């Protein structure tokens, strides 16, 4: 063990904090340090006493009794509440995390979420108040995101959440954790409004710029109890599985304003109208700027935004790029930063923007070269197998070539394959 100092400068004054640490060997070549106890600010006398205590703990093969926090002469003061401890007999049992869990609970309270859920779920029957179960789930997501089963089996027993929530282990029963999520869903809109108000009060957010995007998650199995599970365009490259869509509206800072769960076979461009109505019903109509990718940018959606008085920054559909390709390639570039150049092309009420990033170009070049090198290596190995007579059937050779084309799709356009 050792005494470690931490120096913090605040209000032009330096503060020195101490912690008790120990070195742990995690492998043959790596030793890491672990904090055992935070001691706070200590005066000189207290530092000396801790150093003597640590020195005593390090003595091997001796049962040495030492008085903790005595004076410099080593004599215990005359007091009825002084106890002498044999350090070699001390054992550390069931250490639990407290600091991060306490910070999570404090943040939960400061944001008014404890009062919100007590009011929302106060009438719900249960052995443990459901508001405490919600707080447990949220603090876990903040400190160490895990599944509900992992919270029940591992995370909760390792923390002081039972003390912080003033309850017992029944708050973390796995069935109760799963059922709590169903009870929270009914208060989705109220929670979104509450969080948006807090976000506005704390940071002065105006919600003038909103980012809209979709993702998907798929189900293994038949998903017979999921009404919205459908087969559709799979972003996870699993067209064989049924899926659902998740539509999310966030601020540029990443704060989620709203989300919606949609059937898995809904096309991206068909989802924007619902998001517009949701945002306008909660935050009113305003001249907002919407940002989304080309999958949502249909002409009908853009016309809807114009009619609502909104502005937009969207990805241009690929079929329209050919209309402006020559004009953009021959236009003048404007340098807006060290690495980025843009070209503007006004077209009626809209302006097309073509951006060129040096860093992005280097990244894409490295990605292409990785594909090309991988493809060439596999082609060389295939050629060697043919020359050695390991592959003789032309049909099997063509099948191998087809698999290489599927494996290296970005590198395939840069090679030519001649069959002899």
Secondary structure, 3 states (H helix, E strand, C coil): CEEEEEEEEECCEEEEEEEEEEEEECCCCCEEEEEEEEEECCCHHHHHHHHHHHHHHCCCCCCCEECCCCCCCCCCCCCCCCCCEEHHHCCCCCCCECHHHHHHHHHHHHCCHHHHHHHHHCCCCCCCCHHHHHHHHHHHHHHCCCCHHHHHHHHHHHECHHHHCCCCHHHHCHHHHHHHHHHHHCCHHHHHHHHHHHHHHHHCCCCCEEEEEEEEEECCCCCCCCCCCECCCCCCCCCCCCEEEEEEEEECCCCEEEEEEEECCCCHHHCHHHHHHHHHHHHCCCCCEEEECCCCCCHHHHHHHHHCCCEEEECCCHHHHHHHHHHHHCCCCEECCCCEEEEEEEECCEEEEEEEEHHHHHHHHHHHHHHHHHHHHHHHHHHHHHHCCCCCCHHHHHHHHHHHHHHCHHHHCCCCCCCC
